[in-house]
Amino acid sequence: MVLLPSLALALLCLLRAGAEVPVQPGFSAEKFAGTWHVIATASNCSVFLKMKDGMKSSITTVTFKPEGDLAMEILWPLEDGCQKLELLFEHSGQAGHYVAAQEKRDLRVVETDYSCYAIVHQLQQRGHAPSAALQLLVRGQDGSPQLLQKFEDLIPTVGLTKDMMAVLPKSDRCTKTIS
């Protein structure tokens, strides 16, 4: 019985924190769909913080379902191959904002120019505290110093710190695995 109020409070905090993160005005799912390379990430997730120095750039393929839901296929290069993760987010009713209720994930496209870069924010409830991540995605495998600076400038606005950031070196390991 004591756990239920704690869980409700944690979910309320998760929703409140997610509500403070802006979404790209006039977001276009059609323009956003396609392949992106994650070249920088900032996160307070303890697993990420332990592994960030050895991570490489991952590949994310975004598609949209007819009902407006967002599907992501993520490929992470590992020493012995590629790890694949598939996520499905439901449309929240606001363009550029998606939720995965069962996984308690909140995804927002904060900013994008569709052809070159995107900055995406994810919030996930794990245990007692939410973990947050801000990611810089690019269509190619390289980002300009100006994009990296723009990304770094946004980190504190979502409650993260620059020491939680990793610029991910590119890897060709998973490029042939893209479906």
TORSEKOL-988856 format. One line per 3 residues: number of its first residue (from 1); their letters; for each residue y negated, x negated, z negated of C-alpha. Coordinates in Angstrom, 3 decimals. Each point is the difference from the previous one (the first is absolute). Example, Ala and Ser with C-alpha at 12.3 -4.5 7.8 and 13.67 -1.06 7.14 Angstrom:
// TORSEKOL-988856
1 = as = 4.500:-12.300:-7.800 ~ -3.440:-1.370:0.660
END
This chain:
// TORSEKOL-988856
1 = mvl = 0.000:0.000:0.000 ~ -2.379:-2.878:-0.727 ~ 0.657:-1.494:3.438
4 = lps = -1.156:3.107:1.882 ~ -3.664:-0.132:-1.135 ~ -0.048:-3.756:0.718
7 = lal = 1.336:0.574:3.507 ~ -2.518:2.781:0.622 ~ -2.835:-2.254:-1.197
10 = all = 1.210:-2.871:2.198 ~ 0.165:2.301:3.053 ~ -3.480:1.302:-0.767
13 = cll = -1.271:-3.593:-0.111 ~ 1.780:-0.733:3.276 ~ -1.633:2.974:1.712
16 = rag = -3.406:-0.829:-1.490 ~ 0.224:-3.658:1.086 ~ 1.139:1.032:3.483
19 = aev = -2.848:2.485:0.334 ~ -2.574:-2.777:-0.412 ~ 1.196:-1.912:3.075
22 = pvq = -1.827:1.056:3.186 ~ 1.680:0.960:3.254 ~ -1.097:-0.964:3.536
25 = pgf = -2.481:2.657:1.186 ~ 1.236:1.824:3.117 ~ 3.469:-1.553:-0.290
28 = sae = 2.084:0.286:3.198 ~ 3.782:-0.140:-0.458 ~ 0.504:-0.433:3.735
31 = kfa = -2.142:-3.162:0.092 ~ 1.534:-1.362:-3.235 ~ 3.637:0.276:1.123
34 = gtw = 1.764:-3.147:1.189 ~ 0.861:-3.463:-1.217 ~ -2.006:-1.832:-2.653
37 = hvi = 0.437:-3.424:-1.618 ~ -0.744:-0.215:-3.728 ~ -1.920:-3.267:-0.353
40 = ata = -1.473:0.365:-3.499 ~ 0.903:1.990:-3.089 ~ -1.474:0.371:-3.458
43 = snc = 2.085:1.760:-2.631 ~ 0.492:0.269:-3.737 ~ 3.752:0.596:0.472
46 = svf = 1.882:-2.529:-2.158 ~ 2.686:-0.534:2.673 ~ -2.648:-0.745:2.643
49 = lkm = -1.880:-2.354:-2.329 ~ 3.187:-2.011:-0.644 ~ 0.885:-0.241:3.706
52 = kdg = -3.389:-0.098:1.751 ~ -0.146:-3.771:0.535 ~ 3.242:0.009:1.990
55 = mks = -0.572:3.139:2.041 ~ -0.603:0.140:3.745 ~ -1.804:2.561:2.135
58 = sit = 1.983:3.212:0.455 ~ 0.007:2.421:2.912 ~ -0.738:3.692:-0.505
61 = tvt = 0.609:2.585:2.693 ~ -1.815:3.299:-0.571 ~ 0.995:3.245:1.687
64 = fkp = -1.069:3.572:-0.647 ~ 2.269:3.031:-0.129 ~ -1.021:3.221:1.807
67 = egd = -0.988:1.602:-3.330 ~ -2.379:-2.903:-0.726 ~ 2.193:-1.994:-2.406
70 = lam = -0.170:-3.795:0.226 ~ 3.158:-2.102:0.414 ~ -0.044:-3.756:-0.662
73 = eil = 2.593:-2.576:0.885 ~ -0.666:-3.301:-1.754 ~ 1.759:-3.263:0.863
76 = wpl = -0.296:-2.904:-2.442 ~ 1.083:-3.464:1.073 ~ 2.409:-1.571:-2.484
79 = edg = 1.689:-3.393:0.065 ~ 3.266:1.526:1.242 ~ -1.324:2.755:2.264
82 = cqk = -2.177:3.094:-0.211 ~ -0.157:2.737:-2.587 ~ -0.770:3.465:1.347
85 = lel = -1.620:2.799:-1.988 ~ -0.731:3.477:1.323 ~ -2.542:2.238:-1.736
88 = lfe = -1.078:3.552:0.738 ~ -3.334:1.313:-1.247 ~ -1.038:3.647:0.161
91 = hsg = -3.445:0.905:1.280 ~ -2.179:0.802:-3.020 ~ -2.353:2.328:1.833
94 = qag = -2.664:-2.720:0.335 ~ 0.096:-2.128:3.160 ~ 1.016:-3.567:-0.874
97 = hyv = 1.528:0.943:-3.383 ~ 3.775:0.318:-0.459 ~ 2.345:0.459:-2.954
100 = aaq = 3.678:-0.602:-0.699 ~ 0.566:2.287:-2.981 ~ 3.562:-1.089:-0.841
103 = ekr = -0.980:-3.674:-0.053 ~ -3.345:0.827:-1.640 ~ -1.911:-1.884:2.712
106 = dlr = -3.526:0.651:1.222 ~ -1.080:-1.661:3.273 ~ -3.543:-0.044:1.370
109 = vve = -1.373:-1.600:3.144 ~ -3.229:-1.360:-1.482 ~ -1.481:-1.469:3.158
112 = tdy = 1.098:-0.692:3.572 ~ -1.350:-0.658:3.463 ~ 3.472:0.965:1.381
115 = scy = 0.180:-2.818:2.572 ~ -0.357:-3.069:-2.214 ~ 0.304:0.622:-3.760
118 = aiv = 0.694:2.490:-2.761 ~ -0.302:-0.142:-3.778 ~ 2.517:2.179:-1.815
121 = hql = 0.232:0.852:-3.703 ~ 3.222:1.044:-1.724 ~ 0.464:1.194:-3.530
124 = qqr = 3.484:0.435:-1.463 ~ 1.049:1.201:-3.406 ~ 2.696:-2.284:-1.410
127 = gha = 0.920:0.251:-3.626 ~ -3.018:0.501:-2.217 ~ -2.722:-1.510:2.169
130 = psa = -0.901:0.500:3.644 ~ 0.136:-2.960:2.352 ~ -2.685:-0.281:2.636
133 = alq = -0.060:-1.946:3.247 ~ -2.656:-0.614:2.613 ~ 1.230:-1.317:3.355
136 = llv = -1.740:-1.470:3.024 ~ 1.811:0.916:3.201 ~ -0.745:-1.361:3.467
139 = rgq = 1.370:0.875:3.421 ~ 0.662:-3.645:0.875 ~ 1.224:-2.590:-2.478
142 = dgs = -3.338:-1.609:-0.803 ~ -3.041:1.227:-1.853 ~ -3.483:-1.404:0.241
145 = pql = -1.771:-1.584:-2.979 ~ -2.411:2.970:0.121 ~ 2.880:2.489:-0.389
148 = lqk = 1.439:-1.973:-2.897 ~ -3.433:-0.039:-1.655 ~ -0.370:3.768:0.495
151 = fed = 3.436:0.440:-1.580 ~ -0.849:-2.283:-2.944 ~ -3.239:1.911:-0.594
154 = lip = 1.951:3.280:-0.318 ~ 2.542:-1.317:-2.534 ~ -2.118:0.563:-3.142
157 = tvg = -1.063:3.472:1.188 ~ 3.605:1.238:-0.445 ~ 0.484:-1.565:-3.428
160 = ltk = 1.758:-3.191:1.102 ~ -1.059:-3.637:-0.305 ~ -0.072:-2.776:2.585
163 = dmm = 2.657:-2.005:-1.882 ~ 2.399:2.873:0.878 ~ -0.502:-0.726:3.726
166 = avl = 2.252:-1.849:2.410 ~ -0.836:-0.911:3.580 ~ 3.400:0.222:1.669
169 = pks = 0.940:-2.645:2.559 ~ 1.323:1.375:3.278 ~ 3.679:-0.001:0.772
172 = drc = 1.851:0.632:3.247 ~ 3.242:0.752:-1.868 ~ -0.083:3.814:0.320
175 = tkt = -1.874:0.473:3.282 ~ 3.200:0.518:1.996 ~ 1.208:2.648:-2.492
178 = is = -2.833:2.482:0.624 ~ 1.491:3.341:1.061
END
